Structure formats: C-alpha cells, structure tokens
Amino acid sequence: MPFETLSQTCDVAALAARRSTRWQTGLAAMQGAPCHSEIFASGREASGAGAALALALDDWRHAPRGEGQEAEDRRAVLWVQTREAVRIGGIPYRPGLPRDLRHRVIHVLAEKTEDALFALEEGVRCHEIAFVIGEMAGNPKALDFTASRRLTLSAERHGVPLYLVRLDAAHDLSSARMRWDVVASPSPAPRWNATAPGTPSWRAELFRARGHAPGQWVLRGEESRLLAERAGSAETEAHGSSAGLPRTRPSAAGR
C-alpha cells in the first residue's frame, strides 16, 4: 500500500476513534475545549436549567488550573433569560443554588431575543466570567445559524463555556458543539429519610456532539458531583421520585 494511502487510512481511523468516544462527566474540561452546548427541555419542568447548571458546574470543577491561577475559581457566573423564558419557568432561586455559587450569579433579564444574544456574546467574551447560562423559549427568528455561530466562535476564542437552554423548542440549525434533549428522571430514594426529596436526576440524550458518539445517560447530582449512568441499566430504572432546580416566579413588579 502506498505511504500516502496508508497515512490517509490512519488519519481516518484516528478521526473515527475520536468521534466514537463516549461522553463522560468532566471530559470537556479535561480536554480543555470551551464548549457551546444547547439543552432542549420542556417548559413544564425545570429540567433544562437544572441539567445545564449541573453540566456547567461539572466542567467548571474539573477545569485544570494553570500556573499562577488560584486553586479556587472566584469568577462570576452570568445567567441570561428572555422575558418569555422567565414567564414559563421563573428566575433562578438563589438559596436553592449550590452554596459556593449563590453570590457569584449575575442575572440578566432581556426583553427581546436580540438583547439576550448580545448579553450572551458579551458574557463569553469576558474573562472574569467562569461560564454563561442562557434560557430562551421556542425558536426565535433572531437565533438563527449565524447567531449560533457567533456564540460558538466567541466561546472558543475567549475560553468561556456557554450552556443555552432551549425551552419548548424544535431542533433547528445550530453550530453548538453539544446538543442535548433532557427530561426529568426518577430520583433514588433518600438513604435516611424516605419522605425527603431525592437528588436531582435527568434523563439526557446527547443527540449531536463534536467528537463524541450519540448516547443516553441518567445524570444525577450527588453532593458536589455529577454522576452519569448509561440509560437503560437496572440501577437507573429502579429509582423513585423526580426532582429539579428550585425556581421562584417573578414578582408583579418584575413582569
């Protein structure tokens, strides 16, 4: 076999092997690649925001610290919502957030999709932001492939991950590197109090990813860790009640 043909065959095999790699928790951070992710979820539950926050915190906590960087990342977190997304799901409830995150969140309420896109892009351009979470409802015209591409390139250029929750939205064209479908999943029964709420759990399908094969997992928040089990296992099918991210409805003054 000619050397050129052998080299091309090896390159194709290596690329195929990389693309078939299964996603796992902390993998994006360990690979050092800032990610633009989309999480599709129903507006009838808080699964989208809960899973987005869980994925963001998992990547954030696994991110390697370079020389001269503090062991604890003290940067802020930007959370952007359109008014329609707030109407559907409410705003983040700070006391329900992880303790080390409550005072870091900068919340932006955008009147229009264009305003939200501007805030998201400015957020991923800021090195003082650890990660950005966005929430939008439906398939607004302004969120086209061009706008998505701008967000992806900005996140990768400036090293700030973006997790965009798409509430009640159809799968449209997007340049997001990872795209998830998420729904609430039964939680394991609490160990010490059977009547207490279980840990947040989500059934998540990674239906598009750059560098990863599609797959389904049950994601579960355990203390400060995110656990992922392949969907369909006996253990993941044996749990009880579902749980999500605490939310609060906006006040009348904020409507």
N, C-alpha and C positions, 0 to 999 in steps of 0.2 A: 504494500500500500504506500503511495507517495506520502512524503512527510507532510505536505500541505493538507492532504485529505485526513491524515491521522490527527493532525493538530486541530482541524475543524471538528472532527468527531469527538475529541476530548473536550473541546470547548462546549459543544452542545450537551455532552453528558454531564459536565460540571454544572452548566446552567440548569439543566433538568433536575439535578440533585438538589440545587439550592432552592428551586421553586417547589420542590416536593417536601421541603422541611415543614414539619408541623409547628404551628404556633404554640408557644407556651408562655407562662407568666414571666415577666421580666425580660423577655427575649429582645424586644425592640430597644430597650435601654442598653442591654449588654452589647447589642450590635452597634450602638452609638448613632443610630439614624433617627433624627427628629421625624415624627410621623404626623401626617394629616389623616385622621380617622373620621369616619361617619358611622353613627349608630342610629339605626332606624327602629322606632318603637311606637307603640300605641299611646295616644294622649290620655287614655283611660287609666293609666297607671304610671308610676314614677320610674319604671324600669330603665328608660333611656338615660335619664340623668344619673340614676344610681350606678348603672353599668359604666357610663362614661367617666364618672368620678373614680370608680374602682379601678378602671384601666389606667387612668391618668396617674393615680397615686401609686399603682404598681410600677409603672415605668419610672416615675419620679424617685421612688425609694430605691430602685435598682440602678439608677443612673450612676456611673462611675464618677468619682471626684478627682479632678486633676490636681497637680502640684500647686500649692498656694491657695486652693479652694478650701473653704470651711467644711468641716465634716457634716454640719447641719446646713441645709439649704434654707436660707431665710427669705427667699424671694416671694413676692406676692403671687396670687392666682387671680386671673381675670375670668369673670363669668358674665357672658353676654346673652341676653334674651330679647327676642322681639316681644312686643306687647301681646300679640296673639298667642305666643308660647306661654306667657305668664297667665293669660286668661284660661288656657287649657290646664296647665299643671301647677300654677303658683310659682313663687320665688323660693330660692334655697333657704332653708330654716337653719340659721347659724348654730343654735345649740345642738342640732342633730348632726352637724358635721364632725369629722374627727377633731379631737382637741387641738392638735398641732396645726390645724388649718383654719380654724374659726376666725382668727384675727387677720388672716392673710388675704381673704377674699375681697376683691374689688368687683362690685356688681354694677352692670350697665344695663339699663332698660332702654331699648331702641324703639322708636316709634315706627320706623319703616325698615324693610329688609336691607335697603341700601345703607342705612345708618348702622345696622348690625354688622354688615360686611366690612364697613370702614373700621368699626371698632375691633373686629376680629383681626383684620390685617395689621392694624396698628399694634395690637397686642402681641402678635407673633414676631413683630419687628423689634420688640423691646426686650433687652437682655435682663432687665430687672423683673421679668415675669417668668415663673417656673413653667407654667403651662396655661393653656387657654381652653375653656369650655364654652361652647355656644349652643343655643337652643332656638330652632326655628320650626314653624308649623307648615305643613303642606309642601307644595312645590312652587315657591315664588319665582316669578319670571326673572328677577334680578340674580337669583342663584343659578346661573347657567354654567356651562363648562368653562367659559373664560374666567368667571369669578372664582370658580373652584380651583382652576389652575393657578390663579394669582395667590390664593391662600396656600396651596401646596408649595409653590416655589418660595414664598416668603418664609414659611415654617422651616423649610430645609436650609434656606440661606442663612437664617438668623438663629437656628438651633432651638426654637421654641415649639413644642408639640401642640397640636390643635385637635380637640375632640368635639366634633359637631354633631349634636343630637337632632335628628330629623323626625319630628312628631307627625304621625299620620301622613307620611309622605310615600310616594311611589319611588321605585328605584329609577332615577334618571341618570343622565350622563354626568360623570364626575371624575376628577383626577385624584380623588382621595386614595391614599396608598392602602388603606384597610377599610373595608365596609362590612358592618355587622347588622344582623337582624337580632333583636333582643326582646324577650318576653319574660315575665315573672315566672319563677320556678319554685316549687315547694321547698321549704327550708327544713333542715334537720331539726328534730325535737331538741330543745334545750336540755342540757345534762342534769341541771339541778332543780329546775322548775318547769314542769311540763306545760304550765299555763302561760309562761312568758313567751314573747315573740321570738321567733327563730332568727338566725343570722340572715342578712340579705342574700338572696340567691337569684340567679338569672340563667335562663337557657339562651345561649348565644350561638348564632351561626355566622361564621366568617365566610361570606359568600364571594368575596373578592379581596385579594391581597397581593401586593407586590413582594414576591419572594417566599410566599407560603401557600401550601395547598389548602383548598377549602376544607372546612370541618365544623363540627358542632361540639360545644362544651357546655357544662354546667359550671358557672362561675359562682363563687361563694366567698363572702368577706368573713374571714376568721381573725378577730382581733385586728392587728395591723397588717395582715397578709391577705393576698388574693389567691384563692385556691381554684384550680381548674381541673375538672374531671371530664373525660370524654363522655359525651351524652350517650345514653342507652345502657350504661353499666347498671348492674343490680343495685349498687350503692346509691347512685344518683336518682334512681327511680323509687327509692324507699322512704323519701323524706315527707314531712308533713306540710305545715302551712307556709304561705309565701310572705315575703317582706320586701320593702323598697326603701327609697330615700325619703326621710321626713321632709314635708313641704308645708308651707303656710300660704294661705290665699292672700292676695294683695288687699290692703285696706281700701275703703271707699275713696280716700284722698288720693290713692295712687292709681285709680282707674282712669 
